C-alpha cells in the first residue's frame, strides 16, 4: 500500500483499519480483506489505535518523531493513540535506549522480553570462578589481604558498616576482626564512635541458641569470651534487632539475687553510671560488676562505651596486677570508664518479611559484605530473614540494572547476585593467578567459610581457633590448641604454615583484657 509520501506494507487483515486511517491510499497489488474482518465497522480513533498498536508490537522502543516519520501520520494523531494505549496498560513510556535523551514508547510485553533477553545475555557472559578464587576475592574485598588493609578512624567506621550485623565473640572484635583489616588499629577510635552515638555494641542472638551453637553456658556469672556481640550503627539497631531470632521475655527469677537487684534498678531508674548503681543498690563493686556481666551475657544490658565490655572481660587478677605495676603504663579497663549502663530495648516480634526498608537494608549490607551473595552464605549469618524474601528484592535490583545476576562462583547451587564493582575485582583476581600468599584468619571471622562454600569439616567459630589460606585454599587450621594440616605439605611448608597461623602482635592497650602476652 502507498500514499503520496509513504510506502507501507500491510496484512490483509488490517485493510479495514488502514483504509479508515489512510482513505486516499493506493493498494499495490489490489487485495481485499478476509470476509470475517471486512464486515466490522471502524471509527477513525479506534482504527488509529489499532494501527499504532500493530506498529509498536514489532518496533521496540521508539520515539513519537520516529513514529511520525515512518507512518506518515501527524504528531497529534500519534500522541492521541499512544495515550489511549498507555491508559490500557499496553505501552509504557521512558528512556530505554542507553544514551537517549528523549522519551521513548514501547509495548510493555515486548520491552519485558527485550529486558529478559538482555539479562540472559549478561548472565551468559559471566565465567564462574573456583571457590579458592572467591576466597581470595573476599580476603581483598573485606580488607584482610595485606595490600588492601585500611588506615585511620574513618576506615574503622567503613569496616564496621561492612561487618554490620555480624556477631562474633566479644574478645574477637579487637583481638582479631578489626586489627586484621587495618594497618594499625587504635581502640580509642572505637570508643569515640560509641560515645558519639554512631555505633552501639549489643548481643542479638538469644542465649539459648548461642549456647547450643557455641557451647556457651546457659547461665553465667559473666560474659564468657565467646559471647556473641555485634557492632551496629545506632540508627539501624531496631532494624537489625528485628532481623535476628527474637529472645524470650526476660525472666528475672532466673537471675541471681544481686543480678535481679541491678536489673530492677536499671529498669526503674534508666541509664545510670556504675558508681550510681553501686551507691543506690548498696552492693559491693564486685557484686555489681558480676551482675552486669550476667546481664550482658543474657543480652539484657549495654553500656555507652566499648570500654565497658573490655572491663567485663578483664580478669580480676589482671586488674590487680596492672594496678600495682603502673610502670608498665598499660591501661586498666574498669567499670568507671564504661559510661552509662542501660537496659537493651528490643521488640520481641518476629521480622516483618513485608517490611521493604528492612529487606533493603539487609540485602545491601550482604552485598557490601561479600560482593557476591547466594543462599549458602546465609548459613554464616544467623539471621531470621529467609532467602526467598531477599531473592525477590535482588531480582528487582537486577531488573533495574543496579546489580548483576549469574553464576559467579562454581559449584554453588542456586541464584547468585553481585555488585558491578565486585565482578571486575573478581575477574582481576582470577586473571592475576596464584600469588603463593599465606593469610591466617580467626575462625570467628566471617571469612571462616570452610564447610560452607569450601569442602571440609567446619571449624568452630571460637576466637582462638584459626584457619590458614594459601591462595584462597585452606591448608591448615589451629583448633583446640593443636595444628591440623588439611592438605599434604612438605616439612618446610609445615613450618611456614605454623608460623603463619600465629596471631600478630597485640597493642599494649588491649593486652590486659585480651589475656595475651606481649
BELBELLIN-V398490 format. One record per pair of residues at least 4 apart in sequence whose C-alpha atoms are under 8 Angstrom apart, sorted by the first residue. I is the first residue (numbers start at 1). J is the second residue. D is the distance in Angstrom with one decimal. If there is no record, write none. Layout:
I,J,D ; I,J,D
This chain:
1,7,6.2 ; 1,8,5.4 ; 1,9,6.0 ; 1,10,6.7 ; 1,25,6.6 ; 1,26,5.6 ; 1,27,4.4 ; 1,28,5.5 ; 1,29,7.9 ; 2,6,5.8 ; 2,7,4.3 ; 2,8,5.9 ; 2,25,5.7 ; 2,26,5.4 ; 2,27,6.6 ; 2,28,7.5 ; 3,7,6.3 ; 3,22,7.6 ; 3,24,6.8 ; 3,25,4.7 ; 3,26,6.3 ; 4,25,7.8 ; 5,72,7.1 ; 6,70,7.6 ; 6,71,7.1 ; 6,72,5.9 ; 8,71,7.7 ; 10,14,6.5 ; 10,15,7.1 ; 11,15,6.9 ; 12,31,7.0 ; 12,32,6.4 ; 12,33,4.8 ; 12,34,6.9 ; 13,33,5.6 ; 13,34,6.4 ; 13,37,6.7 ; 14,18,6.2 ; 14,33,7.5 ; 14,51,7.9 ; 15,19,6.0 ; 15,32,7.3 ; 15,33,5.8 ; 16,20,6.5 ; 16,33,7.0 ; 16,37,7.5 ; 16,38,6.2 ; 16,40,7.9 ; 16,42,7.4 ; 17,21,6.4 ; 17,42,6.7 ; 17,47,4.8 ; 17,48,7.3 ; 17,50,7.5 ; 17,51,7.0 ; 18,22,5.7 ; 18,23,7.8 ; 18,47,7.3 ; 18,51,7.2 ; 19,23,5.0 ; 19,24,7.8 ; 19,25,7.0 ; 20,42,7.3 ; 20,43,7.6 ; 20,44,6.0 ; 20,47,6.8 ; 21,44,6.2 ; 21,47,6.6 ; 21,48,6.2 ; 27,31,7.1 ; 33,37,6.7 ; 33,38,5.6 ; 34,38,6.0 ; 35,39,6.6 ; 36,40,7.9 ; 42,46,6.5 ; 42,47,5.9 ; 43,47,6.1 ; 44,48,6.0 ; 45,49,6.3 ; 45,81,7.6 ; 46,50,6.4 ; 47,51,6.2 ; 48,52,6.3 ; 48,77,7.8 ; 48,81,6.4 ; 49,53,6.0 ; 49,81,4.8 ; 49,82,7.5 ; 49,84,7.3 ; 49,85,7.1 ; 50,54,6.2 ; 51,55,6.4 ; 52,56,6.2 ; 52,78,7.5 ; 52,81,6.8 ; 52,82,7.5 ; 53,57,6.3 ; 53,85,7.5 ; 54,58,7.1 ; 55,59,6.3 ; 56,60,6.2 ; 56,61,7.9 ; 56,106,6.3 ; 56,107,5.8 ; 57,107,6.1 ; 57,110,6.8 ; 59,106,7.9 ; 60,105,8.0 ; 60,106,5.4 ; 60,107,6.8 ; 60,110,6.5 ; 60,111,6.7 ; 61,96,6.8 ; 61,97,7.4 ; 61,104,5.7 ; 61,105,5.3 ; 61,106,4.4 ; 61,107,7.7 ; 61,111,7.4 ; 62,66,6.4 ; 62,67,7.1 ; 62,104,5.1 ; 62,105,5.3 ; 62,106,6.5 ; 63,67,6.4 ; 63,102,7.4 ; 63,103,6.4 ; 63,104,4.6 ; 63,105,6.0 ; 64,68,6.2 ; 64,75,7.1 ; 64,78,6.9 ; 64,79,7.2 ; 64,104,7.3 ; 64,105,7.6 ; 65,69,6.2 ; 65,75,7.3 ; 66,70,6.2 ; 67,71,5.9 ; 67,78,7.3 ; 68,72,5.7 ; 68,73,5.5 ; 68,74,6.0 ; 68,75,6.0 ; 68,78,6.9 ; 69,73,7.7 ; 73,77,6.6 ; 73,78,6.9 ; 74,78,6.5 ; 75,79,6.1 ; 76,80,6.1 ; 77,81,6.3 ; 78,82,6.2 ; 79,83,6.2 ; 80,84,6.5 ; 81,85,6.3 ; 82,86,6.0 ; 82,91,7.5 ; 83,87,6.2 ; 84,88,6.4 ; 85,89,6.4 ; 85,90,5.4 ; 85,91,5.8 ; 86,90,5.8 ; 86,91,4.9 ; 86,92,6.2 ; 89,108,7.6 ; 90,107,5.8 ; 90,108,5.8 ; 90,109,7.9 ; 91,105,6.6 ; 91,106,5.4 ; 91,107,4.3 ; 91,108,5.1 ; 92,105,5.8 ; 92,106,5.6 ; 92,107,6.4 ; 92,108,5.8 ; 93,103,6.5 ; 93,104,5.6 ; 93,105,4.5 ; 93,106,6.5 ; 94,103,5.3 ; 94,104,5.3 ; 94,105,6.5 ; 95,100,6.4 ; 95,101,7.1 ; 95,102,6.7 ; 95,103,5.4 ; 95,104,5.6 ; 96,100,7.5 ; 96,104,6.8 ; 106,110,7.2 ; 106,111,6.3 ; 107,111,6.1 ; 108,112,6.2 ; 109,113,6.3 ; 110,114,6.2 ; 111,115,6.1 ; 112,116,6.1 ; 113,117,6.2 ; 114,118,6.2 ; 115,119,6.2 ; 115,399,7.8 ; 116,120,6.2 ; 117,121,6.1 ; 118,122,6.2 ; 119,123,6.1 ; 119,399,7.9 ; 119,405,7.8 ; 120,124,6.2 ; 121,125,6.4 ; 122,126,7.0 ; 122,404,8.0 ; 122,406,7.9 ; 123,404,7.7 ; 123,405,6.2 ; 123,406,4.6 ; 123,407,7.2 ; 124,406,7.4 ; 126,406,6.8 ; 126,407,6.8 ; 126,408,6.7 ; 127,407,7.3 ; 127,408,6.6 ; 128,407,5.6 ; 128,408,4.3 ; 128,409,4.8 ; 128,410,5.2 ; 129,133,6.1 ; 129,134,6.7 ; 129,408,6.1 ; 129,409,5.0 ; 129,410,5.7 ; 129,430,7.1 ; 130,134,6.5 ; 130,409,6.0 ; 130,410,5.5 ; 130,411,7.9 ; 131,135,6.3 ; 131,409,6.3 ; 131,410,6.6 ; 131,411,7.9 ; 131,453,6.9 ; 131,454,6.6 ; 131,472,7.8 ; 132,136,6.3 ; 132,454,7.9 ; 132,471,6.8 ; 132,472,4.3 ; 132,473,5.1 ; 133,137,6.1 ; 133,426,7.8 ; 133,429,7.1 ; 133,430,6.1 ; 133,471,7.5 ; 133,472,6.0 ; 134,138,6.2 ; 134,409,6.8 ; 134,426,7.2 ; 134,472,7.3 ; 135,139,6.1 ; 135,447,7.9 ; 135,472,4.8 ; 135,473,7.5 ; 136,140,6.5 ; 136,429,7.4 ; 136,471,6.2 ; 136,472,4.6 ; 137,141,5.9 ; 137,425,7.3 ; 137,426,5.9 ; 137,429,6.5 ; 138,142,5.8 ; 138,370,6.5 ; 138,371,7.8 ; 138,447,7.4 ; 139,143,6.2 ; 139,144,5.1 ; 139,145,5.2 ; 139,447,7.5 ; 140,144,6.0 ; 140,145,5.0 ; 140,147,7.8 ; 140,148,5.8 ; 141,148,7.9 ; 141,369,8.0 ; 141,370,7.3 ; 141,371,7.3 ; 142,159,8.0 ; 142,162,7.9 ; 142,181,7.3 ; 142,369,7.0 ; 142,370,7.6 ; 143,148,4.9 ; 143,149,4.7 ; 143,150,6.8 ; 143,181,5.1 ; 143,182,7.6 ; 144,148,6.7 ; 144,149,5.9 ; 144,180,5.7 ; 144,181,4.8 ; 144,182,7.8 ; 145,149,6.5 ; 145,181,7.8 ; 145,439,7.1 ; 149,180,7.8 ; 149,181,5.2 ; 149,182,4.9 ; 149,183,5.8 ; 150,155,5.9 ; 150,156,8.0 ; 150,181,6.4 ; 150,182,4.7 ; 150,183,6.0 ; 151,155,5.8 ; 151,156,7.7 ; 151,182,5.7 ; 151,183,5.8 ; 151,184,6.7 ; 151,185,7.9 ; 152,156,6.8 ; 152,184,8.0 ; 152,185,8.0 ; 153,157,6.7 ; 153,189,5.6 ; 154,158,6.5 ; 155,159,6.2 ; 156,160,6.2 ; 156,178,7.6 ; 156,182,7.9 ; 156,189,7.5 ; 156,190,7.6 ; 157,161,6.3 ; 157,193,7.8 ; 158,162,6.3 ; 159,163,6.2 ; 159,178,7.7 ; 159,181,7.7 ; 160,164,5.7 ; 160,231,6.6 ; 160,232,7.2 ; 161,232,7.5 ; 161,233,7.3 ; 161,365,8.0 ; 162,365,6.7 ; 162,368,5.9 ; 162,369,5.1 ; 163,231,7.7 ; 163,369,6.3 ; 164,230,7.2 ; 164,231,6.1 ; 164,232,5.3 ; 164,233,7.4 ; 164,365,7.3 ; 165,230,6.0 ; 165,231,7.0 ; 165,232,6.5 ; 165,240,6.6 ; 165,381,7.9 ; 166,230,5.7 ; 166,231,7.4 ; 166,381,6.6 ; 166,446,7.4 ; 167,203,7.7 ; 167,204,7.7 ; 167,228,5.2 ; 167,229,5.0 ; 167,230,4.5 ; 167,231,7.8 ; 167,381,8.0 ; 168,172,6.3 ; 168,173,6.9 ; 168,226,7.5 ; 168,227,7.6 ; 168,228,4.8 ; 168,229,5.4 ; 168,230,6.5 ; 168,444,5.8 ; 168,445,7.2 ; 169,173,7.2 ; 169,225,6.2 ; 169,226,4.1 ; 169,227,5.0 ; 169,228,4.4 ; 169,229,5.9 ; 169,444,6.9 ; 169,462,7.1 ; 169,463,6.6 ; 170,225,5.9 ; 170,226,6.0 ; 170,227,5.6 ; 170,228,5.9 ; 170,229,5.4 ; 170,309,7.8 ; 171,175,5.8 ; 171,225,5.8 ; 171,226,7.1 ; 171,313,7.6 ; 171,463,7.2 ; 171,514,6.4 ; 172,176,5.0 ; 172,177,6.2 ; 172,444,6.8 ; 172,463,5.4 ; 173,177,4.9 ; 173,178,5.8 ; 174,178,5.6 ; 174,179,6.4 ; 174,187,7.5 ; 174,510,7.7 ; 175,179,6.9 ; 175,506,7.4 ; 175,510,7.9 ; 175,514,6.8 ; 176,180,5.8 ; 176,441,7.8 ; 176,442,6.4 ; 176,445,7.7 ; 176,463,7.6 ; 177,181,6.8 ; 177,442,7.7 ; 177,445,6.2 ; 178,182,6.6 ; 178,185,7.1 ; 179,183,7.3 ; 179,184,6.7 ; 179,185,5.3 ; 180,441,7.8 ; 186,190,7.7 ; 187,191,6.5 ; 187,509,7.6 ; 187,510,7.8 ; 188,192,6.1 ; 189,193,6.4 ; 190,194,6.3 ; 190,306,7.1 ; 191,195,6.0 ; 191,305,5.7 ; 191,306,5.7 ; 191,307,6.9 ; 192,196,6.0 ; 193,197,6.5 ; 193,198,5.4 ; 193,199,5.5 ; 194,198,6.0 ; 194,199,4.7 ; 194,200,5.7 ; 194,201,8.0 ; 194,304,6.3 ; 194,305,5.3 ; 194,306,6.7 ; 195,199,8.0 ; 195,304,6.0 ; 195,305,5.7 ; 197,234,6.6 ; 197,304,8.0 ; 198,233,5.6 ; 198,234,5.5 ; 198,235,7.5 ; 199,231,6.7 ; 199,232,5.5 ; 199,233,4.4 ; 199,234,5.1 ; 200,231,5.9 ; 200,232,5.4 ; 200,233,6.2 ; 200,234,5.4 ; 200,237,7.8 ; 200,304,7.4 ; 200,305,7.9 ; 201,229,6.6 ; 201,230,5.6 ; 201,231,4.6 ; 201,232,6.3 ; 201,302,7.2 ; 201,306,7.1 ; 202,229,5.5 ; 202,230,5.5 ; 202,231,6.8 ; 202,232,7.9 ; 202,299,6.9 ; 202,302,6.3 ; 203,227,8.0 ; 203,228,6.0 ; 203,229,4.6 ; 203,230,6.1 ; 203,296,7.5 ; 203,297,7.8 ; 203,298,7.9 ; 203,299,4.9 ; 204,228,7.8 ; 204,229,7.2 ; 204,230,7.1 ; 204,241,6.3 ; 204,244,6.4 ; 204,245,7.9 ; 204,299,6.8 ; 205,209,6.9 ; 205,210,6.5 ; 205,228,7.5 ; 205,244,6.3 ; 205,245,6.2 ; 205,246,7.3 ; 205,247,7.1 ; 205,299,7.9 ; 206,210,6.4 ; 206,245,6.9 ; 206,246,6.7 ; 206,247,4.8 ; 206,248,7.6 ; 206,298,7.4 ; 206,299,7.3 ; 207,211,5.9 ; 207,218,6.7 ; 207,247,7.8 ; 207,297,7.5 ; 207,298,5.8 ; 207,299,7.4 ; 208,212,6.4 ; 208,218,6.3 ; 209,213,6.3 ; 210,214,5.8 ; 210,215,7.6 ; 210,216,6.7 ; 210,227,8.0 ; 210,228,7.5 ; 211,215,5.1 ; 211,216,4.1 ; 211,217,5.9 ; 211,218,5.9 ; 212,216,7.1 ; 214,226,7.5 ; 214,460,7.6 ; 214,461,7.6 ; 214,462,7.8 ; 216,224,7.5 ; 216,226,7.4 ; 216,227,7.4 ; 219,294,7.7 ; 219,298,7.8 ; 220,224,7.7 ; 220,294,5.9 ; 220,297,7.1 ; 221,290,5.9 ; 221,291,7.0 ; 221,293,6.4 ; 221,294,4.9 ; 222,290,6.0 ; 222,291,7.5 ; 222,292,7.5 ; 222,293,4.0 ; 222,294,4.4 ; 222,295,7.7 ; 222,296,7.4 ; 222,297,6.1 ; 222,312,7.4 ; 223,227,5.8 ; 223,293,5.5 ; 223,294,6.3 ; 223,296,6.4 ; 223,297,4.4 ; 223,312,7.4 ; 223,313,7.3 ; 224,297,7.5 ; 224,313,7.8 ; 225,313,7.2 ; 226,462,6.4 ; 226,463,7.0 ; 227,297,6.5 ; 232,236,6.8 ; 232,237,6.3 ; 233,237,6.5 ; 236,240,6.3 ; 237,241,5.9 ; 238,242,6.4 ; 238,346,7.2 ; 238,347,7.8 ; 239,243,6.6 ; 239,358,6.2 ; 240,244,6.7 ; 241,246,7.9 ; 241,346,6.6 ; 241,347,7.5 ; 242,246,7.1 ; 242,346,8.0 ; 242,347,6.9 ; 242,348,7.9 ; 242,349,7.1 ; 242,350,6.5 ; 242,351,5.1 ; 243,350,7.7 ; 243,351,5.5 ; 243,358,8.0 ; 243,383,5.8 ; 243,384,5.6 ; 243,385,6.0 ; 244,351,7.8 ; 244,382,7.1 ; 244,383,4.7 ; 244,384,5.1 ; 244,385,7.6 ; 245,350,7.2 ; 245,383,6.8 ; 245,384,5.5 ; 246,347,7.9 ; 246,348,5.6 ; 246,349,6.6 ; 246,350,6.4 ; 247,348,6.6 ; 248,348,7.3 ; 249,348,7.4 ; 250,300,7.9 ; 251,255,7.7 ; 252,260,6.0 ; 252,263,8.0 ; 253,260,7.5 ; 255,259,5.8 ; 255,260,5.7 ; 256,260,6.1 ; 256,291,8.0 ; 257,261,6.3 ; 258,262,6.4 ; 258,283,7.8 ; 258,287,6.8 ; 258,288,7.3 ; 258,291,6.2 ; 259,263,6.1 ; 259,288,7.5 ; 259,290,7.7 ; 259,291,4.2 ; 259,292,7.1 ; 259,294,7.1 ; 259,295,7.3 ; 260,264,6.0 ; 260,291,7.9 ; 261,265,6.2 ; 261,281,7.1 ; 262,266,6.3 ; 262,277,7.2 ; 262,281,7.0 ; 262,288,6.9 ; 262,291,6.7 ; 262,292,7.5 ; 263,267,6.0 ; 263,295,7.7 ; 263,343,7.9 ; 264,268,6.1 ; 265,269,5.8 ; 265,270,7.7 ; 265,277,7.5 ; 265,281,7.4 ; 266,270,4.9 ; 266,271,6.4 ; 266,272,7.0 ; 266,341,7.8 ; 266,342,6.1 ; 266,343,6.4 ; 267,342,7.9 ; 267,343,6.5 ; 270,342,6.0 ; 270,343,7.3 ; 271,340,5.7 ; 271,341,5.3 ; 271,342,4.3 ; 271,343,7.3 ; 272,276,6.3 ; 272,277,6.6 ; 272,340,4.9 ; 272,341,5.4 ; 272,342,6.6 ; 273,277,6.4 ; 273,336,7.6 ; 273,338,8.0 ; 273,339,6.0 ; 273,340,4.4 ; 273,341,6.1 ; 274,278,6.3 ; 274,335,6.3 ; 274,336,6.1 ; 274,338,7.8 ; 274,339,7.6 ; 274,340,6.8 ; 274,341,7.1 ; 275,279,6.1 ; 275,336,7.1 ; 276,280,5.9 ; 277,281,5.9 ; 277,288,7.5 ; 278,282,5.7 ; 278,283,5.6 ; 278,284,6.6 ; 278,285,6.1 ; 278,288,6.5 ; 279,283,7.4 ; 283,287,6.2 ; 283,288,6.4 ; 284,288,6.4 ; 285,289,6.1 ; 286,290,6.2 ; 287,291,6.1 ; 288,292,6.1 ; 289,293,6.1 ; 289,312,7.2 ; 289,335,7.4 ; 290,294,6.3 ; 291,295,6.3 ; 292,296,6.1 ; 292,301,7.4 ; 293,297,6.1 ; 293,312,6.2 ; 294,298,6.3 ; 295,299,6.3 ; 295,300,5.1 ; 295,301,5.7 ; 296,300,5.7 ; 296,301,5.3 ; 296,302,6.6 ; 299,344,7.4 ; 300,343,5.9 ; 300,344,5.3 ; 301,341,6.8 ; 301,342,5.5 ; 301,343,4.4 ; 301,344,4.9 ; 302,341,5.8 ; 302,342,5.7 ; 302,343,6.6 ; 302,344,6.1 ; 303,308,6.0 ; 303,309,7.7 ; 303,338,6.2 ; 303,339,6.4 ; 303,340,5.5 ; 303,341,4.4 ; 303,342,6.4 ; 304,308,7.7 ; 304,338,6.5 ; 304,339,5.3 ; 304,340,5.5 ; 304,341,6.7 ; 305,309,7.8 ; 305,337,7.9 ; 305,338,5.3 ; 305,339,6.0 ; 306,310,6.5 ; 306,338,7.0 ; 307,311,6.1 ; 307,333,6.5 ; 307,334,7.8 ; 307,335,8.0 ; 307,337,6.3 ; 307,338,5.1 ; 308,312,6.4 ; 308,333,7.7 ; 308,334,7.4 ; 308,335,6.0 ; 308,337,6.7 ; 308,338,4.0 ; 308,339,7.4 ; 309,313,6.3 ; 309,338,7.7 ; 310,314,6.1 ; 310,333,6.2 ; 310,513,6.1 ; 311,332,8.0 ; 311,333,4.7 ; 311,334,4.9 ; 311,335,5.8 ; 311,338,7.7 ; 311,513,7.2 ; 312,334,8.0 ; 312,335,7.7 ; 313,513,5.7 ; 313,514,7.6 ; 314,318,6.6 ; 314,319,6.8 ; 314,333,7.2 ; 314,512,6.4 ; 314,513,4.1 ; 314,514,7.2 ; 314,515,7.7 ; 315,319,6.5 ; 315,513,6.8 ; 316,320,6.3 ; 317,321,6.2 ; 318,322,5.9 ; 318,512,6.2 ; 318,513,7.6 ; 319,323,6.0 ; 319,332,6.2 ; 319,333,7.8 ; 319,512,7.6 ; 320,324,6.2 ; 321,325,6.1 ; 322,326,6.5 ; 322,328,7.8 ; 322,330,6.9 ; 322,331,7.7 ; 322,332,6.4 ; 322,512,7.6 ; 323,332,7.0 ; 325,329,7.7 ; 326,330,7.3 ; 330,508,6.2 ; 330,509,5.8 ; 330,512,7.3 ; 331,509,5.8 ; 331,512,7.5 ; 332,512,7.0 ; 333,337,6.9 ; 333,513,7.7 ; 334,338,7.4 ; 351,384,7.2 ; 351,385,6.8 ; 353,358,8.0 ; 353,359,7.2 ; 353,385,7.0 ; 353,389,6.6 ; 354,359,8.0 ; 355,359,6.4 ; 356,360,5.9 ; 357,361,6.1 ; 358,362,6.3 ; 359,363,5.9 ; 359,389,7.3 ; 359,390,6.4 ; 359,393,7.4 ; 360,364,6.1 ; 360,393,7.2 ; 361,365,6.1 ; 362,366,6.2 ; 363,367,6.4 ; 363,390,6.1 ; 363,393,7.5 ; 363,394,7.5 ; 364,368,6.2 ; 365,369,6.0 ; 366,370,6.1 ; 366,371,7.6 ; 366,373,6.8 ; 367,371,4.9 ; 367,372,6.2 ; 367,373,6.2 ; 367,418,6.9 ; 367,419,6.7 ; 371,418,5.7 ; 371,419,5.8 ; 371,422,5.3 ; 372,408,7.6 ; 372,416,6.9 ; 372,417,5.6 ; 372,418,4.2 ; 372,419,6.8 ; 372,422,7.1 ; 373,377,6.7 ; 373,416,5.8 ; 373,417,5.5 ; 373,418,6.4 ; 374,378,7.6 ; 374,414,7.1 ; 374,415,6.2 ; 374,416,4.8 ; 374,417,6.7 ; 375,379,7.8 ; 375,387,6.1 ; 375,414,7.0 ; 375,415,7.7 ; 375,416,7.9 ; 376,412,8.0 ; 376,452,6.8 ; 376,453,7.2 ; 377,381,7.2 ; 377,452,7.3 ; 377,453,7.8 ; 378,382,6.8 ; 378,383,7.4 ; 378,387,7.7 ; 379,452,7.4 ; 380,446,7.0 ; 380,449,7.6 ; 380,452,7.9 ; 385,389,7.2 ; 385,390,7.8 ; 386,390,6.9 ; 387,391,5.9 ; 388,392,6.5 ; 389,393,6.9 ; 390,394,6.2 ; 391,395,6.2 ; 392,396,6.5 ; 393,397,6.3 ; 394,398,6.1 ; 394,403,7.8 ; 394,417,7.2 ; 395,399,6.1 ; 396,400,6.3 ; 397,401,6.3 ; 397,402,5.3 ; 397,403,5.8 ; 398,402,5.8 ; 398,403,5.0 ; 398,404,5.6 ; 398,405,6.4 ; 402,419,7.6 ; 402,420,7.8 ; 403,417,6.8 ; 403,418,5.8 ; 403,419,5.0 ; 403,420,6.0 ; 404,417,5.6 ; 404,418,5.3 ; 404,419,6.4 ; 404,420,6.5 ; 405,415,7.4 ; 405,416,5.8 ; 405,417,4.4 ; 405,418,6.4 ; 406,415,6.8 ; 406,416,5.6 ; 406,417,6.4 ; 407,415,7.1 ; 407,416,5.9 ; 407,417,8.0 ; 408,416,6.8 ; 408,417,7.9 ; 408,418,8.0 ; 412,453,7.3 ; 418,422,6.4 ; 418,423,6.6 ; 419,423,6.6 ; 420,424,6.8 ; 421,425,6.4 ; 422,426,6.0 ; 423,427,6.2 ; 424,428,6.2 ; 425,429,6.2 ; 426,430,6.3 ; 427,431,6.2 ; 428,432,6.1 ; 429,433,6.7 ; 434,471,5.9 ; 435,471,6.4 ; 436,470,6.4 ; 436,471,5.9 ; 437,469,7.9 ; 437,470,5.5 ; 437,471,5.5 ; 438,468,6.7 ; 438,469,5.7 ; 438,470,4.7 ; 438,471,6.8 ; 438,497,7.8 ; 438,500,6.8 ; 439,468,5.8 ; 439,469,5.3 ; 439,470,6.6 ; 439,500,7.1 ; 440,466,6.7 ; 440,467,5.6 ; 440,468,4.3 ; 440,469,6.2 ; 440,500,6.3 ; 440,501,5.5 ; 440,502,7.9 ; 441,445,6.7 ; 441,447,7.3 ; 441,448,7.5 ; 441,466,5.7 ; 441,467,5.5 ; 441,468,6.6 ; 442,448,7.3 ; 442,461,7.9 ; 442,462,7.7 ; 442,463,6.1 ; 442,464,6.9 ; 442,465,6.0 ; 442,466,4.4 ; 442,467,6.3 ; 443,447,7.8 ; 443,448,5.3 ; 443,459,6.5 ; 443,460,6.5 ; 443,461,4.7 ; 443,462,5.8 ; 443,463,6.3 ; 443,464,7.5 ; 443,465,5.2 ; 443,466,4.9 ; 443,467,6.3 ; 444,448,6.9 ; 444,460,7.8 ; 444,461,4.3 ; 444,462,5.3 ; 444,463,5.3 ; 444,465,7.6 ; 445,461,7.5 ; 448,459,7.7 ; 448,461,7.7 ; 448,467,7.3 ; 449,453,5.9 ; 449,454,6.4 ; 449,458,7.9 ; 450,454,4.8 ; 450,455,6.4 ; 450,456,6.1 ; 450,457,6.8 ; 450,458,5.6 ; 450,459,7.0 ; 450,474,7.6 ; 451,455,5.2 ; 451,456,4.9 ; 451,457,5.2 ; 451,458,4.7 ; 451,459,7.9 ; 452,458,7.6 ; 459,465,7.6 ; 459,479,7.5 ; 460,465,7.2 ; 460,479,7.9 ; 461,465,7.1 ; 464,478,8.0 ; 464,479,7.5 ; 465,477,7.4 ; 465,478,5.3 ; 465,479,4.7 ; 465,480,6.9 ; 465,481,7.9 ; 466,477,5.5 ; 466,478,4.9 ; 466,479,6.7 ; 466,501,6.7 ; 467,474,6.8 ; 467,475,7.9 ; 467,476,6.1 ; 467,477,4.4 ; 467,478,6.5 ; 467,501,7.2 ; 468,474,5.6 ; 468,475,5.9 ; 468,476,5.2 ; 468,477,5.9 ; 468,497,7.3 ; 468,500,7.3 ; 468,501,6.2 ; 469,473,5.1 ; 469,474,4.4 ; 469,475,6.0 ; 469,476,7.4 ; 470,474,6.3 ; 470,475,6.4 ; 474,486,6.9 ; 475,485,6.0 ; 475,486,4.9 ; 475,487,5.4 ; 476,483,7.0 ; 476,484,5.5 ; 476,485,4.3 ; 476,486,5.0 ; 476,487,7.3 ; 476,497,6.9 ; 477,483,5.7 ; 477,484,5.2 ; 477,485,6.5 ; 477,486,7.3 ; 477,501,7.6 ; 478,482,5.5 ; 478,483,4.4 ; 478,484,6.1 ; 478,501,7.1 ; 479,483,6.5 ; 479,484,7.5 ; 483,498,7.3 ; 485,489,7.7 ; 485,494,7.9 ; 489,493,5.8 ; 489,494,5.9 ; 490,494,6.1 ; 491,495,6.4 ; 492,496,6.5 ; 493,497,6.0 ; 494,498,6.2 ; 495,499,6.3 ; 496,500,6.1 ; 497,501,6.2 ; 498,502,6.8 ; 505,518,7.0 ; 506,510,6.7 ; 506,511,6.4 ; 506,516,7.5 ; 506,518,6.8 ; 507,511,6.6 ; 508,512,7.7 ; 508,518,7.2 ; 510,514,6.0 ; 511,515,5.8 ; 511,516,5.3 ; 511,517,6.8 ; 511,518,7.1 ; 512,516,7.4
